[in-house]
Amino acid sequence: MQFGIPTIDDFTVRDKVVLCRVDINQPVDKKTGELKDITRIKACVPTIKELADKGAKVVLLAHQGSDIEYKNYYTTEPHAKVLAELLGRKVEFIADVCGPAAQAKIKSLQAGDILLLDNVRFMAEEQTLFELKVKLTQEEQAQTQLVKKLAPLAELYVCDAFAAAHRDQPSLCGFEQVLPSAMGRLFEQEFKVISDLMANPARPCVFVLGGAKIADAFLMMETVLKNGSADLVLTGGLVANIILSAKGVEIGQGSLDFILKSNYGEYIAKAKEIYAQYAEKIIVPIDLAFTQTGLRQEAELESIPAHVTVKDIGSKTATAYAEKIIAAKTVFVNGPMGVFEDPATEYGTKAIWDALGQTTAYTVLGGGDSIAATKKYSLTDKIDYICTGGGAMIRFLTGEELPVIKALKHAAKTFGTDKR
């Protein structure tokens, strides 16, 4: 038991059907059907291997594709092949989520077998739009088709999807209402590492916030500044552009249009409020980069051309940020400094990531784009801890009780463990 939540150690799993929710959502090349990255898949292998080695009949539930856009959903079949290679054992796949074929396959499993079901987001109740619009309680989630059809076949639910722990969906929060439940090894590890770090981070503690997930970024920024966790917040990407706009800086019409078209205009007022209160701790760029005829151009804030779209921090800013990262004792990173996929606008992100590789600070990094940048610059071995989730990490750092943690604690109180 950790943090009031059972772990795998608290249950006997031999010959039991164990529903294990993992987060193996990865970029897919739809032309070839191949996964472009397997970082998250590697991370959940220890839990799956332990359950199978202990004789559980392991049924894996997972999603593939972004939260809202249905066009991005994709089968989890390629993931089964990768899992089999990593585990060195057979991983069956079935093109069904909870229908008769999936149910029959689950009933036929033997001890040590591993079965991966198809993308749970093929079920309407698993889509984030459904979550946001219908807003089922966790008790109501237990009445969804997914839970009603699969829970009776199982004796234990294990959640190893910390990266999705901020979602309130049936595959994540519904099974805990009707089954004994535990967190997997990855979930347990990420919960503990982030909890320990936030309880007493070595100082100075620097947060690097970039990327385009504005709601999460501003939520975390305000919280870590208010509770004193952050000594400095270095901003880049869309986060910086919004704060600069709030300060009255002309960031280029293209940049402003993008903010407004993305419905982020409300955050300009929010940024103004946060910056007014914590200006001495929020560091914004002193120069910015954009492209003209495909070539990188840089300008200081008072000289940004009127028509451009800012796509990176400038080199002076990158140097100043790198110095602060080198001098830090703890560094949290979520989001790149700009469009690092384009060679013309990757300079800022690469400079910051190089500093992360050089600093002696304890470095913690989360989020898909941050992980992608880390792999691109071959710095995976230089980061002290890579969290598989960006949104979940951010929500956790704000002190919010994540929906999955709430559900797991409910199961602990309701069903207990085998070994209590």
N, C-alpha and C positions, 0 to 999 in steps of 0.2 A: 504494500500500500504506500503510495506516494501522493502527497498533497490531497489526501482524502479520496483518492481514486485507486482502485485495484490495478495491479499489474498482472502480467502473465503468471508471475510466481504465485499468485493467490488462487490459481485454479489448476485442477487436473484436467488435461485436454485429451488424453488418449481416447480414441474411438468416438470422440465428440465431433459433431459438425460445428465448426467455428466460422461464423461470418466475419470476415476481416476487411474493413474499409481502409483502403490505401489511397494515397494521392500519387498517381504515376502519370499525371497530365503532362505531356511533353510536346514540343513542336513536331509536326508531322509533314513530311514531303508527300503531298497527296498524289503526285505523279508516280512516285515509286512505292508509296505505302511504307516507307522507311521512317523511323524516328530520327530526328536531327540531334537529339540529346537524350541521355539516359540517366542524368544525375538523380532525379527523384526515384527512378526505379531502383538504382543501386542502394539508395538510402533505406528502402523498406525491405530489402532482402533479408537482413538479420531476423526480423520478426517472422516473416513467412517461413524461413528455414527452421527457426526454433519450433514453431507450431507443427510443421510437418515432421521434423525429427522426433518430436514428442508423441507422434502418432495421431495428431488431429486430422480430421477431414476438412481441409482448408478451402473455403469458398471466398474468393476475392471479389470485392465490389470496388469499382473505380469509375471515374469520369474521364473524358477526353474532349477538350474543347473549351473555349472561353465561356465566361459566365452567362452572357446574354445572347450572343449571336449564334443562332441555330446553325448557320452555314459553316461554322467552325467545328461542329461536332463531328466525331469520327469514331470508327470502331476501335475497340481495345485489342483487336486480334494481333497487331504487330507487337504489342506489349508482352503477350504470352510467350512469343518466341524469344524476346530479350530476357524475360524472367527465367525461362528454361536454361538459357545459356549461362546466366549468372549463378543460378542455383545448382547447375549440373544435374538436373533431374527434370522429368516430364512435367509440363504445366499444360493442362488441357484448356481449351477455349471453347465456349459455346456462344453462338450468335443469338443469344436470348438473354433477357435480364431477369425476369421473374415468371415467365410463362410456363406452360406445360413441359416444354423441352428442358428448360433450366431446372425445373423441379424434379423431373425424372432423373436427370444427370446427378443432381445433388444426392438423391436417394440411393444412387448406385455407387457412391464413393466408398473407397476403402481407407483404412488408417494410413496416413502419410500422403494421400493423394492431394493434389492442388488443382483447383478449377478456377479459371478467371471468367466471370460473366461479362457480357457486353456492356458498353457505355451506359451507366445508370441515367445519364442525361437524355437518353432516348425516351425516358419516362417524363411526361410533362411535369409531374410533381417534384422532379429533381432539378428543374431549370430555375435559374436565379430570378427570372421574371416572375415565375410562379411564387417563389419565396417572397419577393418584394410586394407583389400585388395581392395575393391571397392571405399571406401572413398567418399560416397555420401555427397553432401552439404546438409544443412538442408532444403533448398528449394527443392532439389531433393528427400529428404526423404518424403516430402508431396505427392509425386507421387507413393509411394510404395503401394502395395496392402492393407496392414494393414490400412494405413491412408485413402486411397481412398474409402475403403469399410465401415469403421466405422465413419469417421468424418461427413459424411452427415446425420447420425442418431443422432448426438449429438449437443448440444448447448453450452457446456462448457467443457474444459479440465482442470483437476487439477492434478498436479504432486506432489506426496508426497514421491517420491523415492530419497531422498537425497543420500542414499547409492550408487545409480547408476548414480549420477549426472555428473560423469566424463565420462560417455559413450555417444557416439554420434549416437544414434539409433532411428529409426522411432517412436517407442512407447514412447520415451523420448523427442525427439526434432522435430518430424515431425508434430504433431498435432498443435503445437503452430504457425505453418505457416498458418493454415487455420481456427483456432478456437480461440475465446476469451479464455484466460488461466489464471490460478492462481496457487500459491503454496499451498499445504496442510499444516496442523498444524505442523506435524513433520518436514517437510522441512523448514518451517518458523522458528521453534525452533532451529534446528541444525544450520541453517544459522546464526541466531542471536547470539547464544552462542559462536560459534567458532569465529565469527567476533569480538565480544566484547572482548574475551580473547586475541586474537592476536593483537588487537589495543593497549592494555596496560596491559600485563601480570604482575602479582606480581613477584618480583625477590627474590631469583634466580629462573629462569625458566629452568627446566630440561626436556629434551626430552629423552625418552627411546625407542630405535629403535632396533627391533629384527626381528624374522621371516624370511621368504624366498622371500618376494616380493621386490626384489632388486632394480628394476628400480624406483619404488615409493619411497623407503627408501632413495636412494642416491639423488634423485631429491629434496626431502624435506630437507634432511640434509644440502645440499649445500645452499639452499635458507634461512633456518632459521639461519644458521651461518653467511651468508653474510649480511642479513638484521638486525642481532642483536637480533632476537627474542629469540634465545636459548643462555643460559649462559653455559650450558653443554649438551653434547650428550653422553648418556650411550649406548654402543652397545652390542648386543648379537646375538645369532643365526647365520644365514648365513651372515648377515651384518658384524658382528665382524670377522668372518672367512675370509672374503674378505679383510677387512682392515688389519688384521694381516698378510695375505699373501702378501699384498702390501708392508708391512713393512719388509718383508723378513723372517718372522717367519715360521718355519716348522710346519704346522698344521696337518700333517698326510697325507699320500698319498690318503687315502680314501676320506678325506675332499676335497683335491685339485681335485681329479677325479670328484667328484660330481659337483664342481663349473664349471669345463670345460665341462662336459657332459650336464649341464643345460644351456650351452651357456652364462655363466656369466663371462667368462674370460676377456672380455673387461672392466668389472667393476674393475678389479684389478688395471689397469692403472688409472681409474677414482678415485679410492680410494686413490691411491698414491698422486694424484694431490690435492685432498681435504684435506687429512691429512697433507700434507706439509704446507698448508696455515693455517690450524686451529688446529694444533696438541694440543695446550694447552686446547682446548675446547672439543676435541673428546676423550672420555675415552674408552679404550679397555680392555679386560680381562687380568688378570695377571696369571690366571690358567684356565684350561679347563678340561672338563669331557668327557669320552668315555666309551664304555662297552667292556668287555672281558669275554667270556663265560657267557654272560648275566648279569654280575655284574658291577656295577659302579666303575670306576677308575678315579682318578684325577692326573693331573700333571701340574707343572708350565711350562711356555712357552718354556723354553730351554730343557725340558725333555719329550716332546710329542713323543711317539713312532712313528716310521716311517710309519707304515702300517695302523694306526687307522683312524676312521671317528669320528670327534668331534661332540658331540650331545648336549652339554650343557656348560654353564659357570661353573667354579669351585666354591667351597665354599668360598674361599678368595675373589674372585671377587664379589660374591653375597653379602657378608658382606659389602664390600666397596661401592657397588652400593646402598644397602639399606640405608647406612648412608647418602648418598647424597640425596636420595629421602626424607628421614625424615627431612633433613635440608632445603629442597626446599619450595618455596611458590606457585609455579605452576608446575605441572607435566603433560606432554603429553606422552601417551604410544601407540605404535603401534607395535605389534609383541612380541611373547614370546622369552625367552632366549635360548630355545632349544626344544628338542622333549619332551614336557611336558606330552604327552599322555602315555608315558612309565614311570612307577614308578622309573626305574633306572636312568632316565635322566630328572626328573622333578624338582630336587632340586633348580636349579637356578631360574626357573620361579616362583616356589612357594615362594621362599625367597623374590623376587622382589614384587610379588603380596601381600605378607604379609606386606611389607613396605608401599605399596600403601594404605593398610587398616589402617595403624597406623599414617601416616603422617597427619599433619594439613594443608598441601598444598591443593590447589584446583586441583583436579585430573580429567583429561579428557582422555578417552580411546576409541579407535576405531579399527575396523577390526574383522573379524570373529573368528580368532584364539585367539585374545585378549579377546573377549567376552566369548569364550568357557572356557578360563583359569579362568576368573572372576567367572563364574558359578561353575566351578569345585571346586574352593576354597571358595565358598559361600561368596563372597565379593561384590556382586552386590549392596547391600545397602551402602557399604563403598566408592564407587566411586562416585564422585560428578556429573560427566556427562559421559554417555556412548553413543558415536556416533554410529549409526547403520552401517555406512560405513567406511571402512579402506581406500581404494583407493581414494574415493571422499574426505575424510577428508585430506589426504595427499596432493592431488592436490590443494585443497582449501587453505591449509596452505602455499603453495608455492606462492600464489598470482595469480595463473592462473585463468582466468575466465572459469568456468566449462561450457561445452556445453549446459547443461540444463538451466543454469542461463542465458546464452546468448539467448537461444530460448525463455525463459519466458519474458525476457526484450523486445525481438522483438514483441511478442504478445501484450505486454502492449502498445507499441507505435502504433501498427497496428490496434488493436481492442478496446483498452481502457477497460472500465468496465461499469457495469450497473449503477453505482452510481457516475460517474464522473460529 
